[in-house]
Amino acid sequence: MGTHTKLTSKERDKLAIWKAQCVSNKECGRRLNRPASTIGRELKRNSLKNEYVAIHANQNFLELFNWDANLASPCRLPILI
């Protein structure tokens, strides 16, 4: 069984740009050095109305892993109102 890593926010940004340019999943995967199936799952999981939005995908990732709950209290960013 191989190991895998999650897409980074930079990779998601690139993916969003390429998909807006109608680049295929296979080509996006080649450019990111990822399997095309990974790209397909990312798009399926994080598309809104058949359109991939990187910021939406990043927010889903943070919520899924409860990212901000893992930050130490002294390192928390202030809430801007």
C-alpha positions as CSV (number, residue, x, y, z in Angstrom):
1,M,0.0,0.0,0.0
2,G,1.5,3.4,-1.0
3,T,1.4,6.6,1.0
4,H,-0.4,9.7,-0.2
5,T,-0.3,13.4,0.7
6,K,-3.1,15.9,0.6
7,L,-3.2,18.6,-2.1
8,T,-1.7,21.8,-0.8
9,S,-3.5,25.2,-1.2
10,K,-1.0,26.1,-3.9
11,E,-1.8,23.0,-5.8
12,R,-5.5,23.7,-5.4
13,D,-5.0,27.2,-6.8
14,K,-3.2,25.9,-9.8
15,L,-5.8,23.2,-10.3
16,A,-8.6,25.9,-10.3
17,I,-6.8,27.9,-12.9
18,W,-6.1,25.0,-15.1
19,K,-9.7,23.7,-14.9
20,A,-10.9,27.2,-15.8
21,Q,-8.7,26.8,-18.9
22,C,-10.3,23.4,-19.7
23,V,-7.1,21.4,-19.0
24,S,-7.9,17.7,-18.6
25,N,-7.6,15.9,-15.3
26,K,-4.8,13.7,-16.7
27,E,-2.8,16.8,-17.7
28,C,-3.4,18.5,-14.4
29,G,-2.2,15.3,-12.6
30,R,0.9,15.3,-14.8
31,R,1.7,18.9,-14.0
32,L,1.2,18.3,-10.3
33,N,2.9,14.9,-10.3
34,R,-0.3,13.3,-9.0
35,P,-2.5,10.5,-10.4
36,A,-5.4,11.7,-12.6
37,S,-7.7,9.8,-10.2
38,T,-6.6,12.1,-7.3
39,I,-7.5,15.1,-9.4
40,G,-10.9,13.6,-10.2
41,R,-11.7,12.9,-6.6
42,E,-10.6,16.4,-5.6
43,L,-12.9,18.0,-8.2
44,K,-15.8,15.7,-7.3
45,R,-15.4,16.4,-3.6
46,N,-14.9,20.2,-3.8
47,S,-16.8,21.5,-6.9
48,L,-19.7,23.9,-6.6
49,K,-22.3,23.7,-9.3
50,N,-19.8,21.8,-11.6
51,E,-17.1,24.5,-11.0
52,Y,-14.0,24.0,-9.0
53,V,-13.2,26.8,-6.5
54,A,-9.9,26.5,-4.7
55,I,-10.9,28.7,-1.7
56,H,-13.9,26.5,-1.2
57,A,-11.8,23.4,-1.3
58,N,-9.3,24.8,1.2
59,Q,-12.1,25.7,3.6
60,N,-13.5,22.2,3.3
61,F,-10.1,20.8,4.1
62,L,-9.7,23.0,7.2
63,E,-13.1,22.2,8.5
64,L,-12.7,18.5,7.8
65,F,-9.6,18.3,9.9
66,N,-10.8,20.9,12.4
67,W,-7.5,22.8,11.6
68,D,-8.1,25.8,13.8
69,A,-8.8,23.6,16.9
70,N,-5.3,22.2,16.5
71,L,-3.7,25.6,16.8
72,A,-2.1,26.3,20.2
73,S,-3.9,29.1,22.1
74,P,-1.0,31.6,22.1
75,C,-0.6,31.2,18.3
76,R,-4.2,31.8,17.4
77,L,-4.9,34.7,15.0
78,P,-7.1,37.5,16.3
79,I,-10.6,37.6,15.0
80,L,-11.1,40.8,13.0
81,I,-14.6,42.4,13.2
